[in-house]
Amino acid sequence: MIELYVFQKPNNPLLLNLSSFCAKSEAFLKFAKIEHKIVEYSGDPGKFSKSKLPIIKDNEQTIEDSSFIEEYLIEKYKLNLNDHLSESDKAIGFSFSKLMEEYLYWSILSERWFVDENWFKLRELFFGTAPKLIRPLISNMVKKNIKKSARGHGMGRHSQEEIHKLGKKCIKSVSDFLANKKFLLGEQISTYDISCYAVISNVLHCELNPKLQRYAQENHSNLNQYITRVSKTWM
């Protein structure tokens, strides 16, 4: 059986995981109806070659990164989840999924980790079980590494106001493109909807990014309806 290693799952029925990428892999397994076991990993992801989650273990094989996990599962199970799409549709779907994962994701991360009132909540949630004496050391070390990654990506070089503005543009773009369509590329769901779902559900249903959450909830109601439709495909 496929084992999916993810960060600790939240006590929120509307969120699969606070990590968009862990949520993406879990949603994909559910959507594709692949039997699997969720492993909530509490160790150091640095033991894996890419130092991050999610990963899957399939017998002796370990696959890292949500995109490569998806590719592996599609090939292994001979899935034809996007065969109804044209090549042009696939290009559009890929572009929107990367808008979510490579742009909006960093806006969410920035609001959660680098705005003090959100960071204090996140620190308690993520590191609350760590020994009290070393809790500040561990949490500050992780925060420092994330800040370095954000700066390396480029998003971390902007002010919080600029980052929030860019995040709003991403939310508006996907909402405007979706409009009244059932799914991102028409009446039939595709894997690109899974990628978008994972990030957008974190915008809409996580209080650790309140400004982005409020903007999306108040201005783009079609996104709430959209992620509900996506999640119903595996319920």
Phi and psi restraints in degrees (value plus and minus 20) as a CYANA .aco file:
   2 ILE   PHI     -85.0   -45.0
   2 ILE   PSI     111.3   151.3
   3 GLU   PHI    -130.0   -90.0
   3 GLU   PSI     103.7   143.7
   4 LEU   PHI    -125.0   -85.0
   4 LEU   PSI      99.2   139.2
   5 TYR   PHI    -115.0   -75.0
   5 TYR   PSI     102.4   142.4
   6 VAL   PHI    -153.9  -113.9
   6 VAL   PSI     146.8   186.8
   7 PHE   PHI     -89.0   -49.0
   7 PHE   PSI     142.8   182.8
   8 GLN   PHI     -69.6   -29.6
   8 GLN   PSI     112.5   152.5
   9 LYS   PHI     -98.6   -58.6
   9 LYS   PSI     124.9   164.9
  10 PRO   PHI     -99.2   -59.2
  10 PRO   PSI     139.6   179.6
  11 ASN   PHI    -107.2   -67.2
  11 ASN   PSI      39.9    79.9
  12 ASN   PHI    -164.3  -124.3
  12 ASN   PSI      90.1   130.1
  13 PRO   PHI     -83.7   -43.7
  13 PRO   PSI     -34.8     5.2
  14 LEU   PHI    -110.5   -70.5
  14 LEU   PSI     -23.8    16.2
  15 LEU   PHI    -145.7  -105.7
  15 LEU   PSI     107.6   147.6
  16 LEU   PHI     -93.6   -53.6
  16 LEU   PSI     -58.9   -18.9
  17 ASN   PHI    -182.5  -142.5
  17 ASN   PSI     130.4   170.4
  18 LEU   PHI     -92.9   -52.9
  18 LEU   PSI     -37.9     2.1
  19 SER   PHI    -108.7   -68.7
  19 SER   PSI      99.7   139.7
  20 SER   PHI     -79.5   -39.5
  20 SER   PSI     -53.6   -13.6
  21 PHE   PHI     -96.8   -56.8
  21 PHE   PSI     -56.2   -16.2
  22 CYS   PHI     -85.5   -45.5
  22 CYS   PSI     -60.8   -20.8
  23 ALA   PHI     -81.7   -41.7
  23 ALA   PSI     -59.6   -19.6
  24 LYS   PHI     -81.1   -41.1
  24 LYS   PSI     -67.4   -27.4
  25 SER   PHI     -88.0   -48.0
  25 SER   PSI     -59.0   -19.0
  26 GLU   PHI     -86.1   -46.1
  26 GLU   PSI     -63.0   -23.0
  27 ALA   PHI     -82.9   -42.9
  27 ALA   PSI     -58.8   -18.8
  28 PHE   PHI     -83.5   -43.5
  28 PHE   PSI     -65.0   -25.0
  29 LEU   PHI     -81.3   -41.3
  29 LEU   PSI     -60.8   -20.8
  30 LYS   PHI     -86.1   -46.1
  30 LYS   PSI     -66.9   -26.9
  31 PHE   PHI     -81.4   -41.4
  31 PHE   PSI     -62.0   -22.0
  32 ALA   PHI    -101.4   -61.4
  32 ALA   PSI     -23.4    16.6
  33 LYS   PHI      38.4    78.4
  33 LYS   PSI      25.1    65.1
  34 ILE   PHI    -117.6   -77.6
  34 ILE   PSI     105.9   145.9
  35 GLU   PHI     -82.4   -42.4
  35 GLU   PSI     112.7   152.7
  36 HIS   PHI    -176.0  -136.0
  36 HIS   PSI     146.3   186.3
  37 LYS   PHI    -145.1  -105.1
  37 LYS   PSI     111.9   151.9
  38 ILE   PHI    -108.9   -68.9
  38 ILE   PSI     107.8   147.8
  39 VAL   PHI    -134.3   -94.3
  39 VAL   PSI      93.0   133.0
  40 GLU   PHI    -101.8   -61.8
  40 GLU   PSI      85.2   125.2
  41 TYR   PHI    -107.8   -67.8
  41 TYR   PSI     105.1   145.1
  42 SER   PHI    -130.6   -90.6
  42 SER   PSI     -16.6    23.4
  43 GLY   PHI    -106.1   -66.1
  43 GLY   PSI    -184.1  -144.1
  44 ASP   PHI    -110.4   -70.4
  44 ASP   PSI      94.1   134.1
  45 PRO   PHI     -80.9   -40.9
  45 PRO   PSI     -34.7     5.3
  46 GLY   PHI     -81.8   -41.8
  46 GLY   PSI     -34.4     5.6
  47 LYS   PHI     -92.5   -52.5
  47 LYS   PSI     -39.0     1.0
  48 PHE   PHI    -109.1   -69.1
  48 PHE   PSI     138.2   178.2
  49 SER   PHI     -83.5   -43.5
  49 SER   PSI     -49.9    -9.9
  50 LYS   PHI    -122.4   -82.4
  50 LYS   PSI     -17.2    22.8
  51 SER   PHI      36.7    76.7
  51 SER   PSI      16.3    56.3
  52 LYS   PHI    -176.4  -136.4
  52 LYS   PSI     145.9   185.9
  53 LEU   PHI    -134.6   -94.6
  53 LEU   PSI     135.6   175.6
  54 PRO   PHI    -106.6   -66.6
  54 PRO   PSI     143.8   183.8
  55 ILE   PHI    -155.4  -115.4
  55 ILE   PSI     140.1   180.1
  56 ILE   PHI    -141.9  -101.9
  56 ILE   PSI     129.1   169.1
  57 LYS   PHI    -137.7   -97.7
  57 LYS   PSI     107.3   147.3
  58 ASP   PHI    -148.0  -108.0
  58 ASP   PSI      75.8   115.8
  59 ASN   PHI      36.9    76.9
  59 ASN   PSI    -134.9   -94.9
  60 GLU   PHI    -110.8   -70.8
  60 GLU   PSI     -24.8    15.2
  61 GLN   PHI    -114.7   -74.7
  61 GLN   PSI     121.4   161.4
  62 THR   PHI    -141.7  -101.7
  62 THR   PSI     104.9   144.9
  63 ILE   PHI    -136.6   -96.6
  63 ILE   PSI     108.2   148.2
  64 GLU   PHI    -133.9   -93.9
  64 GLU   PSI     130.9   170.9
  65 ASP   PHI      64.4   104.4
  65 ASP   PSI     110.3   150.3
  66 SER   PHI     -80.1   -40.1
  66 SER   PSI     -56.0   -16.0
  67 SER   PHI     -89.0   -49.0
  67 SER   PSI     -61.5   -21.5
  68 PHE   PHI     -93.7   -53.7
  68 PHE   PSI     -50.3   -10.3
  69 ILE   PHI     -81.1   -41.1
  69 ILE   PSI     -66.6   -26.6
  70 GLU   PHI     -80.5   -40.5
  70 GLU   PSI     -66.6   -26.6
  71 GLU   PHI     -80.3   -40.3
  71 GLU   PSI     -63.7   -23.7
  72 TYR   PHI     -81.3   -41.3
  72 TYR   PSI     -66.1   -26.1
  73 LEU   PHI     -87.6   -47.6
  73 LEU   PSI     -58.4   -18.4
  74 ILE   PHI     -81.4   -41.4
  74 ILE   PSI     -63.1   -23.1
  75 GLU   PHI     -91.0   -51.0
  75 GLU   PSI     -64.6   -24.6
  76 LYS   PHI     -81.9   -41.9
  76 LYS   PSI     -63.3   -23.3
  77 TYR   PHI    -120.1   -80.1
  77 TYR   PSI     -12.1    27.9
  78 LYS   PHI      31.8    71.8
  78 LYS   PSI      30.6    70.6
  79 LEU   PHI    -102.3   -62.3
  79 LEU   PSI     123.0   163.0
  80 ASN   PHI    -141.3  -101.3
  80 ASN   PSI      29.8    69.8
  81 LEU   PHI     -91.2   -51.2
  81 LEU   PSI     -41.5    -1.5
  82 ASN   PHI    -136.8   -96.8
  82 ASN   PSI      -5.5    34.5
  83 ASP   PHI     -86.6   -46.6
  83 ASP   PSI     -38.2     1.8
  84 HIS   PHI     -99.4   -59.4
  84 HIS   PSI     -26.7    13.3
  85 LEU   PHI    -115.9   -75.9
  85 LEU   PSI     126.5   166.5
  86 SER   PHI     -96.6   -56.6
  86 SER   PSI     148.1   188.1
  87 GLU   PHI     -83.4   -43.4
  87 GLU   PSI     -54.6   -14.6
  88 SER   PHI     -85.3   -45.3
  88 SER   PSI     -62.7   -22.7
  89 ASP   PHI     -81.0   -41.0
  89 ASP   PSI     -61.1   -21.1
  90 LYS   PHI     -83.9   -43.9
  90 LYS   PSI     -58.1   -18.1
  91 ALA   PHI     -85.2   -45.2
  91 ALA   PSI     -61.0   -21.0
  92 ILE   PHI     -85.9   -45.9
  92 ILE   PSI     -64.7   -24.7
  93 GLY   PHI     -81.3   -41.3
  93 GLY   PSI     -63.4   -23.4
  94 PHE   PHI     -81.9   -41.9
  94 PHE   PSI     -62.5   -22.5
  95 SER   PHI     -82.8   -42.8
  95 SER   PSI     -62.8   -22.8
  96 PHE   PHI     -89.4   -49.4
  96 PHE   PSI     -57.7   -17.7
  97 SER   PHI     -84.1   -44.1
  97 SER   PSI     -57.8   -17.8
  98 LYS   PHI     -95.7   -55.7
  98 LYS   PSI     -49.3    -9.3
  99 LEU   PHI     -79.0   -39.0
  99 LEU   PSI     -61.8   -21.8
 100 MET   PHI     -87.9   -47.9
 100 MET   PSI     -68.5   -28.5
 101 GLU   PHI    -102.0   -62.0
 101 GLU   PSI     -48.8    -8.8
 102 GLU   PHI    -127.5   -87.5
 102 GLU   PSI     -23.0    17.0
 103 TYR   PHI    -152.6  -112.6
 103 TYR   PSI     -80.8   -40.8
 104 LEU   PHI     -84.6   -44.6
 104 LEU   PSI     -58.2   -18.2
 105 TYR   PHI     -73.4   -33.4
 105 TYR   PSI     -63.6   -23.6
 106 TRP   PHI     -91.7   -51.7
 106 TRP   PSI     -46.6    -6.6
 107 SER   PHI     -88.7   -48.7
 107 SER   PSI     -62.3   -22.3
 108 ILE   PHI     -81.8   -41.8
 108 ILE   PSI     -69.5   -29.5
 109 LEU   PHI     -77.5   -37.5
 109 LEU   PSI     -63.5   -23.5
 110 SER   PHI     -83.3   -43.3
 110 SER   PSI     -62.9   -22.9
 111 GLU   PHI     -87.3   -47.3
 111 GLU   PSI     -53.7   -13.7
 112 ARG   PHI     -94.7   -54.7
 112 ARG   PSI     -62.1   -22.1
 113 TRP   PHI    -115.9   -75.9
 113 TRP   PSI     -46.2    -6.2
 114 PHE   PHI    -137.0   -97.0
 114 PHE   PSI     -14.3    25.7
 115 VAL   PHI    -125.1   -85.1
 115 VAL   PSI      99.7   139.7
 116 ASP   PHI     -72.1   -32.1
 116 ASP   PSI     -69.2   -29.2
 117 GLU   PHI     -84.7   -44.7
 117 GLU   PSI     -51.0   -11.0
 118 ASN   PHI     -97.1   -57.1
 118 ASN   PSI     -59.7   -19.7
 119 TRP   PHI     -80.3   -40.3
 119 TRP   PSI     -60.6   -20.6
 120 PHE   PHI     -82.4   -42.4
 120 PHE   PSI     -59.7   -19.7
 121 LYS   PHI     -88.1   -48.1
 121 LYS   PSI     -64.6   -24.6
 122 LEU   PHI     -82.1   -42.1
 122 LEU   PSI     -61.9   -21.9
 123 ARG   PHI     -80.0   -40.0
 123 ARG   PSI     -61.9   -21.9
 124 GLU   PHI     -87.5   -47.5
 124 GLU   PSI     -58.9   -18.9
 125 LEU   PHI     -90.4   -50.4
 125 LEU   PSI     -65.6   -25.6
 126 PHE   PHI    -102.6   -62.6
 126 PHE   PSI     -53.7   -13.7
 127 PHE   PHI    -138.3   -98.3
 127 PHE   PSI     -10.4    29.6
 128 GLY   PHI     -83.2   -43.2
 128 GLY   PSI     -43.5    -3.5
 129 THR   PHI    -111.3   -71.3
 129 THR   PSI     -26.8    13.2
 130 ALA   PHI     -90.5   -50.5
 130 ALA   PSI     131.2   171.2
 131 PRO   PHI     -73.9   -33.9
 131 PRO   PSI     116.1   156.1
 132 LYS   PHI     -77.8   -37.8
 132 LYS   PSI     -57.4   -17.4
 133 LEU   PHI     -87.1   -47.1
 133 LEU   PSI     -54.6   -14.6
 134 ILE   PHI    -124.8   -84.8
 134 ILE   PSI     -19.9    20.1
 135 ARG   PHI     -76.8   -36.8
 135 ARG   PSI     -67.9   -27.9
 136 PRO   PHI     -81.8   -41.8
 136 PRO   PSI     -57.7   -17.7
 137 LEU   PHI     -83.5   -43.5
 137 LEU   PSI     -67.2   -27.2
 138 ILE   PHI     -85.8   -45.8
 138 ILE   PSI     -68.4   -28.4
 139 SER   PHI     -84.2   -44.2
 139 SER   PSI     -59.8   -19.8
 140 ASN   PHI     -91.0   -51.0
 140 ASN   PSI     -52.6   -12.6
 141 MET   PHI     -86.9   -46.9
 141 MET   PSI     -63.9   -23.9
 142 VAL   PHI     -84.3   -44.3
 142 VAL   PSI     -63.7   -23.7
 143 LYS   PHI     -80.5   -40.5
 143 LYS   PSI     -61.2   -21.2
 144 LYS   PHI     -82.6   -42.6
 144 LYS   PSI     -61.2   -21.2
 145 ASN   PHI     -86.8   -46.8
 145 ASN   PSI     -58.6   -18.6
 146 ILE   PHI     -87.9   -47.9
 146 ILE   PSI     -59.9   -19.9
 147 LYS   PHI     -82.3   -42.3
 147 LYS   PSI     -59.0   -19.0
 148 LYS   PHI     -84.1   -44.1
 148 LYS   PSI     -62.0   -22.0
 149 SER   PHI     -84.5   -44.5
 149 SER   PSI     -61.8   -21.8
 150 ALA   PHI     -83.3   -43.3
 150 ALA   PSI     -59.3   -19.3
 151 ARG   PHI     -88.5   -48.5
 151 ARG   PSI     -59.7   -19.7
 152 GLY   PHI     -83.4   -43.4
 152 GLY   PSI     -57.8   -17.8
 153 HIS   PHI     -84.4   -44.4
 153 HIS   PSI     -55.8   -15.8
 154 GLY   PHI      97.9   137.9
 154 GLY   PSI     -52.1   -12.1
 155 MET   PHI     -82.7   -42.7
 155 MET   PSI     -55.3   -15.3
 156 GLY   PHI     -90.8   -50.8
 156 GLY   PSI     -23.1    16.9
 157 ARG   PHI    -108.6   -68.6
 157 ARG   PSI     -27.4    12.6
 158 HIS   PHI    -116.6   -76.6
 158 HIS   PSI     144.6   184.6
 159 SER   PHI     -94.9   -54.9
 159 SER   PSI     142.9   182.9
 160 GLN   PHI     -80.4   -40.4
 160 GLN   PSI     -57.3   -17.3
 161 GLU   PHI     -83.4   -43.4
 161 GLU   PSI     -62.6   -22.6
 162 GLU   PHI     -87.4   -47.4
 162 GLU   PSI     -60.5   -20.5
 163 ILE   PHI     -84.6   -44.6
 163 ILE   PSI     -62.0   -22.0
 164 HIS   PHI     -83.4   -43.4
 164 HIS   PSI     -59.8   -19.8
 165 LYS   PHI     -81.6   -41.6
 165 LYS   PSI     -62.2   -22.2
 166 LEU   PHI     -86.6   -46.6
 166 LEU   PSI     -59.1   -19.1
 167 GLY   PHI     -82.3   -42.3
 167 GLY   PSI     -61.9   -21.9
 168 LYS   PHI     -81.4   -41.4
 168 LYS   PSI     -58.8   -18.8
 169 LYS   PHI     -82.5   -42.5
 169 LYS   PSI     -60.0   -20.0
 170 CYS   PHI     -82.9   -42.9
 170 CYS   PSI     -65.9   -25.9
 171 ILE   PHI     -81.6   -41.6
 171 ILE   PSI     -65.5   -25.5
 172 LYS   PHI     -83.9   -43.9
 172 LYS   PSI     -59.0   -19.0
 173 SER   PHI     -82.6   -42.6
 173 SER   PSI     -67.9   -27.9
 174 VAL   PHI     -89.8   -49.8
 174 VAL   PSI     -55.5   -15.5
 175 SER   PHI     -85.5   -45.5
 175 SER   PSI     -64.1   -24.1
 176 ASP   PHI     -84.9   -44.9
 176 ASP   PSI     -60.2   -20.2
 177 PHE   PHI     -90.3   -50.3
 177 PHE   PSI     -59.8   -19.8
 178 LEU   PHI     -84.5   -44.5
 178 LEU   PSI     -64.4   -24.4
 179 ALA   PHI      29.0    69.0
 179 ALA   PSI    -141.7  -101.7
 180 ASN   PHI    -122.9   -82.9
 180 ASN   PSI      -8.9    31.1
 181 LYS   PHI     -88.6   -48.6
 181 LYS   PSI     133.0   173.0
 182 LYS   PHI     -88.9   -48.9
 182 LYS   PSI     -65.8   -25.8
 183 PHE   PHI    -150.8  -110.8
 183 PHE   PSI     155.2   195.2
 184 LEU   PHI     -75.1   -35.1
 184 LEU   PSI     -60.0   -20.0
 185 LEU   PHI    -137.0   -97.0
 185 LEU   PSI       6.6    46.6
 186 GLY   PHI     109.3   149.3
 186 GLY   PSI    -166.5  -126.5
 187 GLU   PHI    -105.6   -65.6
 187 GLU   PSI     -32.2     7.8
 188 GLN   PHI    -137.5   -97.5
 188 GLN   PSI     115.1   155.1
 189 ILE   PHI     -89.4   -49.4
 189 ILE   PSI     132.9   172.9
 190 SER   PHI    -157.3  -117.3
 190 SER   PSI     154.6   194.6
 191 THR   PHI     -85.2   -45.2
 191 THR   PSI     -42.6    -2.6
 192 TYR   PHI     -88.3   -48.3
 192 TYR   PSI     -49.4    -9.4
 193 ASP   PHI     -86.5   -46.5
 193 ASP   PSI     -53.3   -13.3
 194 ILE   PHI     -84.4   -44.4
 194 ILE   PSI     -63.5   -23.5
 195 SER   PHI     -82.3   -42.3
 195 SER   PSI     -65.2   -25.2
 196 CYS   PHI     -87.0   -47.0
 196 CYS   PSI     -61.5   -21.5
 197 TYR   PHI     -75.6   -35.6
 197 TYR   PSI     -65.7   -25.7
 198 ALA   PHI     -80.1   -40.1
 198 ALA   PSI     -59.1   -19.1
 199 VAL   PHI    -101.6   -61.6
 199 VAL   PSI     -65.9   -25.9
 200 ILE   PHI     -85.5   -45.5
 200 ILE   PSI     -56.8   -16.8
 201 SER   PHI     -82.4   -42.4
 201 SER   PSI     -52.9   -12.9
 202 ASN   PHI     -91.1   -51.1
 202 ASN   PSI     -51.7   -11.7
 203 VAL   PHI     -86.9   -46.9
 203 VAL   PSI     -67.9   -27.9
 204 LEU   PHI     -97.4   -57.4
 204 LEU   PSI     -49.3    -9.3
 205 HIS   PHI    -143.6  -103.6
 205 HIS   PSI      -1.3    38.7
 206 CYS   PHI    -143.4  -103.4
 206 CYS   PSI     104.0   144.0
 207 GLU   PHI     -99.2   -59.2
 207 GLU   PSI     -20.9    19.1
 208 LEU   PHI     -99.4   -59.4
 208 LEU   PSI     -30.0    10.0
 209 ASN   PHI    -148.2  -108.2
 209 ASN   PSI      46.0    86.0
 210 PRO   PHI     -85.0   -45.0
 210 PRO   PSI     -54.6   -14.6
 211 LYS   PHI     -89.2   -49.2
 211 LYS   PSI     -65.1   -25.1
 212 LEU   PHI     -86.5   -46.5
 212 LEU   PSI     -58.8   -18.8
 213 GLN   PHI     -80.5   -40.5
 213 GLN   PSI     -67.9   -27.9
 214 ARG   PHI     -83.5   -43.5
 214 ARG   PSI     -62.8   -22.8
 215 TYR   PHI     -81.0   -41.0
 215 TYR   PSI     -66.8   -26.8
 216 ALA   PHI     -86.8   -46.8
 216 ALA   PSI     -64.0   -24.0
 217 GLN   PHI     -84.6   -44.6
 217 GLN   PSI     -58.3   -18.3
 218 GLU   PHI    -104.7   -64.7
 218 GLU   PSI     -41.4    -1.4
 219 ASN   PHI    -139.2   -99.2
 219 ASN   PSI     -34.4     5.6
 220 HIS   PHI    -159.3  -119.3
 220 HIS   PSI      49.7    89.7
 221 SER   PHI     -85.1   -45.1
 221 SER   PSI     -43.4    -3.4
 222 ASN   PHI     -84.9   -44.9
 222 ASN   PSI     -41.3    -1.3
 223 LEU   PHI     -91.5   -51.5
 223 LEU   PSI     -56.5   -16.5
 224 ASN   PHI     -80.7   -40.7
 224 ASN   PSI     -66.3   -26.3
 225 GLN   PHI     -84.3   -44.3
 225 GLN   PSI     -57.2   -17.2
 226 TYR   PHI     -83.7   -43.7
 226 TYR   PSI     -70.9   -30.9
 227 ILE   PHI     -89.8   -49.8
 227 ILE   PSI     -46.0    -6.0
 228 THR   PHI     -85.0   -45.0
 228 THR   PSI     -64.1   -24.1
 229 ARG   PHI     -81.9   -41.9
 229 ARG   PSI     -63.3   -23.3
 230 VAL   PHI     -81.9   -41.9
 230 VAL   PSI     -68.1   -28.1
 231 SER   PHI     -85.0   -45.0
 231 SER   PSI     -48.6    -8.6
 232 LYS   PHI     -88.6   -48.6
 232 LYS   PSI     -35.8     4.2
 233 THR   PHI     -91.0   -51.0
 233 THR   PSI     -35.6     4.4
 234 TRP   PHI    -140.8  -100.8
 234 TRP   PSI     -18.3    21.7
